[in-house]
Amino acid sequence: MPTPTKGPRLGGSPAHERLMLANLAMSLFQHGKIKTTETKARRLRPLAEQLITKAKRGDLASRRRVLAVVKDKDVVYTLFDQIAPRYANRPGGYTRIVKTGPRKGDAAPMAIIELVEELVVSEPKANKKTAARKSAQQDKVEALAPAEETPASAQADQDSEPPVSASGDTAEAREDSDEAAEAREDSDEAAEAREDSDEAAENNKA
């Protein structure tokens, strides 16, 4: 007969209870804190602290034991490389339980179980090829920017030139018409002078 676990039963079979606690521990290590019932929080706290203690050892055997409970490798990586080093000088008490009052509907007592220190998840390192590609694209954009600005500035200069006023064109046209009229008058006078000279010549002959 299996040894009964300490604390209240969570319902279902023992296997279902182990899976439930494993999922709660995985969510706790992934998010830093979770909200659940007080009963589940009390059952989760010793399991989570045991897993953190094993992660502080950092050896392969401890990693395999943690993987037997928490199946997600990403969460195990976070536990060993980010959570455990923060508690290197702490002998225990890695979690706390904060009561939040009854739940609406069934009035079940709720609580928040969280890690004592705030979890800061580090961003994955960017690939060197990706970083080089981004820098090359930025250089291309910077090189193309002045070339695109030059035609725009030339067009702006053309637009800024003052347009020729229509009144100026009209005045020039008037001057040209006046000159043409004077030339016509001169030609008429010359024709009259020729006629006078022809008449005088005929009179002399007579």
C-alpha positions, 0 to 999 in steps of 0.5 A: 500500500502506498504511503499517503501524502501529507496534507489534504488530498486534492481529489482524484487518483494519486497520479492525477494529484502528482500531475496537477502539482507538477503543472502548478510548479511549472507555471510557478517557475515560468511566471514567477507567481500564480493564483490558486486555492489555498489548499493547492498553494500549501501542497505546492510550496514544499514541492517547489522548494524541493525542486529549487534546492535540487536545482541549486546543486546544478549537477546532472543527477539533480537535473534528471530528477527535476525533469522527472517531475517537470517535463518541460525542458525550457522551464527546467533551463529557467529553473537551473540557470536563472532561478537557482543562482538567485537563491545560492546564499539562501538556505530555504524559504524560496516562496511565499503564500499571500491570501486574497480572499474567497473566490466568486461563485463557490467562495473557495479561499484563494491565495497567490504563491510566488517566488520571494525574489522577482523573476527576471527572464533574460532575453535570448541572445541574438544570432550573430548572422541576424545582427550583421544582416540588420546592421548591413540593412541600416547602412544601406538605408543610410547610404540611400537617404542622401541620394533620395534627398538630392532630387527633392532639394533640386525640385524644391529650388525650382519651385522656389524660383519666382514665376515670371509675372503676366504683367511683364509679358504684357508690357513687353508686347505693348513695347513691341507693338509700339515699335512696329507702329513707328516703323510703319509710320517711317515707311509711310513717310518714306513712300510719300517722299518718293512720290513727291520726288517723282512728281517733281521730276515729271514737272521738270521734264515738262 
